[in-house]
Amino acid sequence: MENALDNSELAKRFLLGNLSESERAKIEDGFLAQDDSFQELLLAEDDLIDAYVRGELSAPDRVLFELWISTSQRGTERVEFAQTLF
C-alpha cells in the first residue's frame, strides 16, 4: 500500500472479496490497525457504491458487488440512498 491509488484499488478488491486469503489478511491488519487506513476503506466503500449506482463497474465487479451488498441491510440501504441522489 504505497499510495492513495494503490490503497483505493486494494480497498475495492478487499470489499469485493477479490483477494487471496494472504492478501486479505494483510489488508485487514493494515486497515484495522490504523485509523487512517480504516477511513480509506470507508471512502473506497462509498466510491464503490457510487460507481455501482452510476453503472461504472465492470460486469464481474458488478456481480461481486451485488453479492457483497446483498449480505448487509445497511449496505442495501446505502445503495438505495445513493440511487435517490443519482
C-alpha positions, 0 to 999 in steps of 0.5 A: 500500500504505497499510495492513495491509488494503490490503497483505493484499488486494494480497498475495492478488491478487499470489499469485493472479496477479490483477494487471496486469503494472504492478501486479505489478511494483510489488508485487514491488519493494515486497515484495522490497525490504523485509523487512517487506513480504516477511513480509506476503506470507508471512502473506497466503500462509498466510491464503490457504491457510487460507481455501482449506482452510476453503472461504472463497474465492470460486469464481474465487479458488478456481480461481486458487488451485488453479492457483497451488498446483498449480505448487509441491510445497511449496505442495501440501504446505502445503495438505495440512498445513493440511487435517490441522489443519482 
